[in-house]
């Protein structure tokens, strides 16, 4: 059974969507720049933008069509709790993308748009 699971994981890596993508097996703890996330599991959407001057928070977080897409399928409020369903690693960007289920839609977000705990908005927040 272990050989079959390992073989399926290797097939998933070879068949990954695009040269920069690797699929990470489910039921894993993923260490990211924003903390450790369990997949499947739960997290909070985080629109914090600490690199902006002054620091601010986007109060709506876009959920993307796929891990390689820039097209949003919906926008969900900052600090909304979401289910983590799947994860992919973008090797070129050195970043994980998580497939999430929000109360009204599903989509993909980069690790930078997640938090292990509810984050208080900074800078008054914006609806961008």
N, C-alpha and C positions, 0 to 999 in steps of 0.2 A: 504494500500500500504506500509506503514512504517513497519508493522508487517512482510510482505513478504520480504522486503529488509533485515530486521534484521534476519529473519529466514535463508535467503540465506547466510548472513555473518556468522552465527553460523554454518551452514552446511559446509561452506568453511573452517572454523577453525577446525572442526572435521575431515574433509577429507584432511587436509593439508599434503603435501608430506614429510613424515618422522616425527619423534617425536620432532625434534628441530625447525620445521618450522611452522609459522603461516602466513596466508595470510591476508594482510591488504587491506580493501576495497579500490577500486579506487576512484578518485576524493577526495583525501585527501592531507593535508599538512603533510609531514613527517619530524620531527625534528631529525637531525642526528649530529654526531660529526663534520661534515663538513658544517653544516648549514641546513636551512629548504628548502625542495624540494617539489614542487607541482606535484602530479601524477594524471592525465597526465600533462606533462609540458616539460620544457627543462632544460638542464644543460650542463656542459662541462666535458669531460674526463680529469682526473688529474693523471698523473704519478708521481707526487711529492713523494719523499721518505725521509721525514725530519728526520726519525729515523736512516737512514744510516749515516755513518761517512766517509768522509764528506757528508752533505746532497746532494742528487742528484735527477734527474728526469728520469724516464723511458719514452722514447719518443714514445714507442708503448705500448698501454694498451690492455691486452687480454680481449676479450668478451667471456664469458663462456657459455657452453651448457645449464646450468640451475643454479638455486641459490644454489644447493648442489653439483655441479660439479666442478672439477678442470681442465676439458678438455676445451681448448680454441677453439672456432669456427672460430675466426679471430683475428687480431690485428689492432687497430685503433690509429692514431696519437694522441699524447697528445694535449690537448686544443681543440679537435674537438667538436663542438656542437652536442648534441644528443637529441633525443626525449625520455622522460621517459614514458614508457608504462604501467608498472606494478611494484609492490613492494612486497617483502616477508621479514619477520623478522626471523632471526636465533636466537632463544631464547638462545641456549647454548653459542654462540659466542657474544651475545648481539650486533648484527650488522644487518643492513638492506642490502638487495640485490635488485638492480633495474634492470628490463628488459628494455634495451635501443635499440633504432634504430639509427644506424649510417648511413652515406651515402651509404655504400656498404654491410652492414650486420647487423643482430640483435643478441643480446646475453645478458648475465647477468653480472653485475659488483657489487662489494661490495661498500658500501657507501664511503669508503676511496678512491675509484677511481673516485669520482665525485667532482665537485666544482660548486658553484653557479655563479662563474665568471671565465673568461679565466685567467689561471695561467701561469706566465712566468716561463720557465724552470730554475732550479738552478743547479749548478755544471757541466755545459756543456752538460748534458743530455746523455743518452745512448740508444741504439737501442735494448736493451734486452727485 
